Amino acid sequence: MEAALVTGKNKLELVDMPTPEPSTGKAVVDIAYCGICGTDLHAYQSGEPYNPAICGHEWMGNVSALGKEVGHIKEGDRVAIGISSACGQCAPCLRGETAYCETAFAGMIGVGPMAAAHGGFAPSIAIDASRLYGVTSKLSDIEASLLEPATVAIHAVRRTRLSLGDSVVVVGAGPIGLLTLQCARAAGAGTVVLIEPQESRRNLGGVLGADLLIDPSKEQTLEQVQNHVGKEGADVVFECAGIPQTINQSVGLCRRGGVVSLVGFPNLPAEINAAEWLVKEIELVASLGYLREEFDVAQALVEDERLKLAPLHTSTVSLDGIDGAFARLATDPEEVKILVDPRI
């Protein structure tokens, strides 16, 4: 069996892998769709070593085989990949901080016994069954394949403790930014401003619920935000671009005592004006990944259409076409979410 892996700068190869087999505690899933994530793309562009276990970590499919000691799913079930429940035995769990379970986190980042030999850019995968959860029949396969990034956005919004009526700014309209603005609206945001230089992504944000769209390459961003939410600035700013410059700029858009949420993963160090953060008494919230229960939240939001996933899907490719898909994502900002279908 072949699995697609990032093996160098602008280099992606189909690598021979053993055919997945069920073993104790594991399930084999035939993959229907796997999304190309921003972290996959960053690895492709940078050429830095990339863990094969997370090269393709946004997928859904159907269970084709089960190992022993797997009880919560059965053969034929539609499932998606997520994070396991807290183990209850590591140091954070024993402190009562189950949200920081070391075992669950290790599996999520592709380390330890819960990690697979490769990611979801493959026809099938053998994975620790505790990381799988059932997908409701009310969701399409395409929607199910986007639940993983949707849950990243849900986790980010929940960590800010956003309040009913709050003013929100989202910086960056990649998949996570577009999902975050929808989650902020679902959480009760009174108004949502989206900052994005690329026109088609910016306009998609308007379709998905943003009240004000700002092109930072042509408009005075701070002035536009203040005119919309008030001179004091926004209550919550979500930095979803992962760009060093916009990390520091985010505090300028936020009111004194407001919250800046770091969601986009930066590839380079970022400098901040610490005095401004200090004077404003900004609450900084970092968000990475998700919790097990948030996958249920994600499905419920998609079911009642408060969270729309299908509009983010711009292309579908086969495994043979995956190299070209990565190249397009790196150069064509009109591509938002490309799904890989290993069945074609």
Residue pairs with C-beta under 8 A, 6 or more apart in sequence:
1 16
1 17
1 18
1 19
1 20
1 122
1 123
1 124
2 14
2 15
2 16
2 17
2 122
2 123
2 319
3 14
3 15
3 17
3 52
3 56
3 118
3 119
3 121
3 122
4 12
4 13
4 14
4 15
4 55
4 56
4 121
4 122
4 319
4 322
4 340
5 12
5 13
5 15
5 50
5 52
5 55
5 118
5 119
5 121
6 12
6 40
6 43
6 44
6 50
6 55
6 326
7 13
7 15
8 47
9 44
9 45
9 46
9 47
10 44
10 45
10 47
10 327
10 330
11 44
11 47
12 44
12 322
12 323
12 326
14 319
14 320
15 118
17 117
17 118
17 122
18 117
19 124
20 28
20 124
20 125
20 126
21 28
21 65
21 126
22 28
22 65
22 66
22 67
22 126
23 67
23 68
23 126
24 67
24 68
24 69
25 67
25 68
25 69
25 70
25 128
25 129
25 130
26 67
26 70
26 126
26 127
26 128
26 129
27 63
27 65
27 66
27 67
27 70
27 73
27 79
27 126
27 127
27 129
27 132
28 63
28 64
28 65
28 66
28 124
28 125
28 126
29 59
29 61
29 62
29 63
29 64
29 79
29 124
29 125
29 127
29 132
30 61
30 62
30 64
30 123
30 124
31 59
31 60
31 61
31 120
31 122
31 123
31 124
31 125
31 342
32 59
32 60
32 61
32 62
32 141
32 144
32 145
32 341
32 343
33 59
33 60
33 61
33 141
33 142
33 144
33 145
33 316
33 339
33 340
33 341
34 56
34 58
34 59
34 119
34 120
34 121
34 145
34 339
34 340
34 342
35 58
35 59
35 145
35 146
35 148
35 149
35 337
35 338
35 339
35 340
36 56
36 58
36 322
36 325
36 326
36 329
36 337
36 338
36 339
36 340
37 56
37 57
37 58
37 149
38 174
38 175
38 176
38 242
38 264
38 265
39 54
39 265
40 50
40 55
40 56
40 57
40 326
41 326
41 329
41 330
42 265
42 267
43 50
43 55
44 326
44 330
45 330
46 267
51 109
51 110
51 111
51 115
52 110
52 117
52 118
52 119
53 110
53 111
53 115
53 116
53 117
53 118
53 119
54 109
54 110
54 119
55 118
55 119
55 121
56 118
56 119
56 120
56 121
56 122
56 340
57 81
57 110
57 119
57 120
57 148
58 81
58 120
58 145
58 146
58 148
58 149
59 80
59 81
59 119
59 120
59 125
59 145
59 148
60 78
60 79
60 80
60 81
60 135
60 141
60 144
60 145
60 147
61 78
61 79
61 124
61 125
62 76
62 77
62 78
62 79
63 73
63 74
63 75
63 76
63 77
63 79
63 132
64 75
64 124
65 75
66 73
66 74
66 75
66 129
67 129
70 129
72 129
73 79
73 129
73 132
73 134
77 134
78 134
78 135
78 137
78 141
78 144
79 132
79 133
79 134
79 135
80 132
80 133
80 135
80 144
80 145
80 147
80 148
80 295
81 120
81 127
81 131
81 132
81 148
82 131
82 132
82 133
82 147
82 148
82 151
82 290
82 292
82 295
83 104
83 105
83 107
83 108
83 131
83 289
83 290
83 291
83 292
84 103
84 104
84 107
84 114
84 128
84 130
84 131
84 292
85 104
85 130
85 292
86 93
86 98
86 99
86 101
86 103
86 104
86 292
87 93
87 101
87 102
87 103
87 104
88 94
88 98
88 101
89 103
90 101
90 102
90 103
91 102
92 98
92 99
92 100
92 101
92 102
93 101
93 102
99 291
103 112
103 114
104 292
105 289
106 112
106 114
106 115
107 113
107 114
107 115
107 128
107 130
107 131
108 289
109 289
110 116
110 119
113 128
114 127
114 128
114 130
114 131
116 125
116 126
116 127
116 128
117 126
118 125
119 125
120 340
121 319
121 322
121 340
121 342
122 319
122 342
123 319
123 342
123 343
133 292
133 295
133 296
135 144
135 147
135 299
136 299
136 303
138 303
139 147
139 299
139 302
139 303
140 310
142 309
142 310
142 313
142 339
143 302
143 309
143 310
145 339
146 175
146 309
146 310
146 312
146 313
146 337
147 295
147 298
147 299
147 302
147 309
149 175
149 176
149 179
149 337
150 179
150 183
150 298
150 301
150 302
150 307
150 309
151 290
151 294
151 295
151 297
151 298
152 176
152 179
152 263
152 287
152 289
152 290
153 176
153 179
153 180
153 182
153 183
153 263
154 183
154 290
154 294
154 297
154 298
154 301
155 287
155 289
155 290
155 291
155 294
156 176
156 180
156 183
156 238
156 261
156 263
156 287
157 180
157 183
157 184
157 187
157 238
158 187
158 294
159 261
159 285
159 287
160 236
160 238
160 259
160 261
160 285
161 259
162 168
162 184
162 187
162 188
162 189
162 235
162 236
162 259
163 188
163 235
164 188
164 190
165 188
165 189
165 190
166 188
166 189
166 190
166 235
166 236
167 189
167 190
167 191
167 193
167 228
167 229
167 230
167 234
167 235
167 236
168 181
168 184
168 189
168 191
168 192
168 193
168 234
168 235
168 236
168 237
168 238
169 192
169 193
169 194
169 195
169 225
169 229
169 234
169 236
169 237
169 238
169 250
169 253
169 254
170 177
170 180
170 181
170 184
170 192
170 193
170 194
170 195
170 205
170 210
170 237
170 238
170 240
171 177
171 195
171 237
171 238
171 239
171 240
171 241
171 246
171 249
171 250
171 253
171 264
172 195
172 196
172 239
172 240
172 241
172 242
172 243
172 246
172 264
173 181
173 194
173 196
173 198
173 201
173 202
173 204
173 205
173 240
174 201
174 240
174 241
174 264
174 336
175 312
175 336
175 337
176 240
176 263
176 264
177 194
177 196
177 205
177 238
177 240
177 241
177 263
177 264
178 201
178 204
178 205
178 208
178 312
178 336
179 307
179 309
179 312
180 238
180 240
180 263
181 192
181 194
181 205
181 208
181 209
181 210
181 238
182 208
182 209
182 306
182 307
182 308
183 301
183 307
184 192
184 236
184 238
185 192
185 209
185 306
186 301
186 306
186 307
189 236
191 211
191 212
191 228
191 229
192 209
192 210
192 211
192 212
193 210
193 211
193 212
193 213
193 214
193 224
193 225
193 228
193 229
193 234
194 202
194 205
194 206
194 210
194 212
194 213
194 214
195 214
195 216
195 221
195 225
196 202
196 205
196 213
196 214
196 215
196 216
197 215
197 216
197 217
198 333
198 334
199 215
200 333
200 334
201 333
201 334
201 336
202 213
202 214
202 215
203 213
204 311
204 312
204 336
205 213
206 213
207 311
208 308
208 311
211 228
212 224
212 225
212 228
214 221
214 224
214 225
221 249
221 253
222 252
222 253
225 233
225 234
225 253
226 233
229 235
230 255
232 255
232 256
233 252
233 253
233 254
233 255
233 256
233 258
234 253
234 254
234 255
234 258
235 254
235 255
235 258
235 259
236 254
236 258
236 259
236 260
236 261
237 250
237 251
237 253
237 254
237 258
237 259
237 260
237 261
238 261
238 263
239 246
239 247
239 250
239 260
239 261
239 262
239 263
239 264
240 263
240 264
241 264
242 264
242 265
242 266
242 267
243 264
243 266
244 266
244 268
244 269
244 270
244 271
245 270
247 262
247 266
247 270
247 272
248 270
248 271
248 272
248 273
250 260
251 260
251 272
251 273
251 276
251 277
251 280
251 282
252 276
254 260
254 280
254 282
255 280
256 279
256 280
256 281
257 280
257 281
257 282
257 283
258 280
258 282
258 283
259 282
259 283
259 284
259 285
260 282
260 283
260 284
260 285
261 285
261 286
261 287
262 284
262 285
262 286
262 287
263 287
265 288
277 284
298 307
301 307
302 308
302 309
312 336
312 337
313 336
313 337
313 339
314 334
314 335
314 336
314 337
314 338
315 325
315 328
315 335
315 338
315 339
316 338
316 339
316 340
316 341
316 344
317 324
317 325
317 338
317 339
317 340
317 341
318 340
318 341
318 342
318 344
319 340
319 342
322 340
325 338
325 340
328 335
328 338
329 335
329 338
